[in-house]
Amino acid sequence: MRIRATVAAVSGALALSALAVPAAQADGDRSWSVPRPFSASQSSKAESGKAKHSFGATAQGGSALITHVVLNGGKPAVAGTKTPQTYGVSITATDDSGITDVYAYVWKGASIDDPDSIRIYQNEDVNDCTAVDATTLTCKMTVTFDPAMLHNSAAGSWKIGAAALANDGEVIENHTAGKTSLQRFSKLTVNASPEPVEKGKTLTVTGKLTRANWDTATYKGYTNQPVKLQFREKGATGYTTVKTVTSSSTGTLKTTVKASADGYWRYSFAGTSTTPAVSAVGDFVDVK
């Protein structure tokens, strides 16, 4: 059974601990997204005399549990320099009385209360929820990483926070219900010359490894990184690593090899915790 659960922002709504932060969190000249708590009708249930509240990283008391949290199917989120990137979040919660709704946010910092922490809240006022059974609900929502709101220091590990409202009024929240990572989009180029080249002669292969710089909204060279030079002979299906080249202080790559056969040359970067893997499009060289 599918449910459209409302998470509207209204006056007097439930003051969840993580959702009761300032309306916008600033970092220099950058403002973070505005939280949307549970709706007034849902809040009245939680604020009743029967309500039980379980807040914090390791909530105690009550039967409500947040059992599963994942962003982007468990893969890292990636953002470039201009276009906001939106990723799906899935949260499952359970309670003996059943679950009315859930809420999601992502954050990075020393603690949820640290004024320097970055917090980004879900986009939806209405979640797309599916009842797993009478006690368990899975809801899907999205969060958006906007490069205009990011600094380079935002790359790396993030935490996923989640809150759930049970039918009996119990509210449970876990600031560290899940984890994800945010990476700076990477680019890689290659050029092999001369073209064509005589067999046995020297072939010079250049390129450049860059990644999104959120501080300047441009792509800058990724320095001192190991990058594999790979070759795929004409007619072959896969690339073979020939050698490893280290990127320069500006991200440039340069090396030489002996031309032996027609085929494609490319650079391939394995990635780091803050930067995704990337491979250049192969450059075909005709060997005479």
C-alpha positions in Angstrom: 0.0 0.0 0.0 1.4 3.4 -1.0 0.9 6.4 1.2 1.4 10.1 0.5 2.6 11.4 3.9 2.6 15.1 4.5 5.6 16.9 6.0 4.4 20.5 5.7 6.2 23.5 7.3 3.6 25.2 9.6 3.6 27.4 12.7 3.7 25.6 16.0 4.8 22.4 14.4 6.7 19.7 16.3 10.0 20.9 17.7 12.2 18.0 16.9 15.7 18.5 18.2 17.5 18.5 14.8 14.6 20.2 13.1 14.5 23.0 15.6 17.8 24.5 14.4 17.8 28.0 12.9 15.8 28.3 9.7 19.0 28.7 7.7 22.5 27.8 8.7 25.2 30.1 7.3 28.8 29.4 6.5 30.4 32.6 5.4 28.1 33.9 2.6 26.5 30.5 2.0 23.1 29.6 3.5 21.9 26.0 4.0 18.4 24.7 3.3 15.4 25.3 5.6 14.0 22.4 7.7 10.4 21.3 7.3 9.0 19.6 10.5 6.0 17.3 10.7 2.6 18.8 9.9 0.3 20.4 12.5 -2.1 17.5 12.6 0.8 15.0 13.1 2.4 17.4 15.7 -0.7 17.5 17.8 -0.5 13.8 18.2 3.1 14.0 19.3 2.4 16.9 21.6 -0.5 15.0 23.4 -0.1 13.7 26.9 0.6 10.2 25.5 3.6 11.4 23.4 7.0 9.9 23.9 10.1 11.5 22.5 13.4 9.7 21.7 16.0 12.1 20.4 19.7 12.0 19.8 22.3 9.8 18.1 21.3 6.7 20.2 17.6 7.2 21.1 16.3 5.4 24.1 12.8 4.4 25.2 9.7 3.4 23.3 9.3 0.8 20.6 9.9 3.0 17.5 13.0 2.2 15.5 14.7 3.6 12.4 15.9 0.4 10.7 17.3 1.4 7.4 18.7 4.7 5.9 20.4 5.0 2.5 21.2 7.9 0.1 21.8 7.3 -3.6 21.6 3.5 -3.2 24.8 3.6 -1.1 26.9 5.3 -3.7 28.7 8.7 -3.1 26.9 11.9 -4.1 28.9 14.0 -6.6 28.6 17.7 -7.4 30.3 19.8 -10.1 30.6 23.6 -10.2 27.2 24.8 -11.5 24.2 22.5 -11.5 22.6 21.4 -8.2 22.6 17.7 -7.8 19.6 15.9 -6.3 19.8 12.4 -4.8 17.2 10.0 -3.5 17.0 9.0 0.2 15.1 5.9 1.5 14.2 5.5 5.1 12.4 2.6 6.9 11.0 3.0 10.4 8.9 0.7 12.5 6.8 0.9 15.7 4.3 -1.4 17.4 1.5 1.1 16.6 2.7 1.8 13.1 4.5 4.8 11.5 2.8 7.9 10.4 5.7 9.6 8.6 9.5 10.1 8.5 11.9 12.9 7.8 15.4 13.1 6.5 18.4 15.5 6.5 22.1 15.2 5.8 24.9 17.0 7.7 28.6 17.4 8.1 30.5 18.7 11.1 31.9 18.0 14.5 28.3 17.6 15.9 24.8 18.4 15.0 24.8 21.3 17.4 28.1 22.8 16.1 27.3 26.2 14.5 29.8 25.5 11.8 28.1 22.3 10.8 26.5 22.0 7.3 22.8 20.8 7.3 20.7 20.1 4.3 17.1 19.0 4.7 14.8 17.0 2.4 13.1 18.8 -0.5 9.7 17.4 -0.2 6.6 18.6 1.7 5.0 15.2 0.8 6.9 12.0 1.1 6.3 8.9 -1.1 5.7 6.2 1.4 5.0 2.5 1.2 3.6 0.4 4.1 5.8 -2.7 4.4 3.3 -4.1 6.9 1.1 -2.8 9.7 4.1 -1.7 11.8 6.7 -0.6 9.2 6.8 2.2 6.7 9.4 3.0 4.0 9.5 6.6 2.7 11.4 8.1 -0.2 12.5 11.7 -0.4 15.4 13.7 -1.9 18.1 16.1 -0.8 20.0 18.5 -3.1 23.6 19.5 -3.0 24.0 22.9 -4.6 27.6 23.8 -5.6 26.8 27.5 -4.9 26.3 26.6 -1.3 29.4 24.4 -0.9 33.0 25.0 0.1 35.8 22.5 -0.7 35.8 21.4 2.9 32.3 20.0 2.4 33.8 17.1 0.4 34.1 13.7 2.2 32.0 11.9 4.8 28.5 13.1 5.7 25.9 11.7 8.1 22.3 11.1 7.4 19.8 12.0 10.1 16.3 10.7 10.3 13.2 11.2 12.4 10.0 9.2 12.5 6.6 9.8 14.0 4.6 6.8 15.2 0.8 6.4 15.3 0.8 6.4 19.1 2.6 9.8 19.1 6.1 8.6 19.8 8.8 10.5 18.0 12.2 9.0 17.4 15.2 10.7 15.9 18.7 9.6 15.1 21.3 12.2 14.0 23.6 9.4 12.7 21.1 6.9 11.3 23.2 6.5 8.2 26.2 7.8 6.4 27.2 8.9 2.9 29.9 10.9 1.1 30.0 13.9 -1.1 32.7 14.1 -3.9 34.0 16.9 -6.2 33.3 16.0 -9.8 36.4 15.1 -11.8 37.5 15.4 -15.4 40.4 13.8 -17.3 41.8 14.4 -20.7 44.4 12.7 -23.0 46.3 13.5 -26.2 48.8 11.2 -27.8 51.1 12.6 -30.5 52.3 12.6 -33.2 49.5 11.0 -35.2 50.2 9.0 -37.2 53.5 7.7 -35.8 56.1 5.3 -37.1 56.4 1.9 -35.4 59.1 2.0 -32.7 59.2 5.8 -32.5 58.4 7.8 -29.4 54.8 8.7 -28.6 54.2 11.5 -26.2 51.0 11.2 -24.1 49.7 14.3 -22.3 46.6 15.1 -20.3 45.2 16.8 -17.3 43.3 15.8 -14.2 40.9 18.4 -12.8 38.1 18.5 -10.2 35.4 20.9 -9.1 36.7 23.7 -6.9 33.6 24.8 -5.0 35.4 27.8 -3.5 35.9 29.3 -7.0 33.2 27.6 -9.0 35.8 26.4 -11.5 37.7 23.2 -12.3 41.3 23.2 -10.9 44.1 20.7 -11.4 44.2 17.8 -8.9 47.9 17.7 -7.9 50.2 14.8 -7.0 47.8 12.0 -7.9 48.7 8.6 -9.4 47.1 8.2 -12.8 47.4 5.1 -14.9 48.3 5.3 -18.6 46.4 2.6 -20.4 46.4 1.1 -23.9 43.8 -0.8 -25.9 45.0 -2.4 -29.1 42.7 -2.0 -32.1 40.2 -4.9 -32.0 40.7 -5.6 -28.3 37.9 -5.2 -25.8 39.8 -4.0 -22.7 42.6 -1.6 -21.6 45.9 -2.7 -20.2 47.9 -0.5 -17.8 51.3 0.5 -19.2 52.6 2.7 -16.4 51.6 5.1 -13.7 52.1 8.9 -14.0 51.9 11.4 -11.2 49.9 14.6 -11.9 51.9 17.9 -11.6 51.3 20.9 -9.4 48.7 22.0 -11.9 47.2 18.6 -12.6 48.9 18.0 -15.9 50.2 14.6 -17.1 53.0 13.8 -19.5 55.0 10.7 -20.4 56.5 8.9 -23.4 56.1 5.4 -24.8 57.3 3.5 -27.8 54.6 3.1 -30.5 54.0 -0.6 -31.3 50.5 -1.0 -32.7 47.4 0.8 -33.7 45.2 1.5 -30.8 43.7 3.7 -28.1 45.6 5.5 -25.4 43.9 6.9 -22.3 44.6 8.1 -18.7 42.6 6.5 -15.9 42.2 7.8 -12.3 41.1 5.5 -9.5 39.6 8.3 -7.4 39.9 9.3 -3.7 37.4 9.7 -0.8 36.7 13.3 -2.0 37.0 12.8 -5.8 35.3 10.1 -8.0 37.1 7.8 -10.4 37.3 9.0 -14.0 38.8 7.8 -17.3 39.6 9.8 -20.4 38.0 8.9 -23.7 40.6 6.9 -25.6 42.8 8.7 -28.2 43.3 6.5 -31.3 46.9 6.5 -32.8 47.6 5.0 -36.2 51.0 3.3 -36.2 52.7 3.0 -39.7 
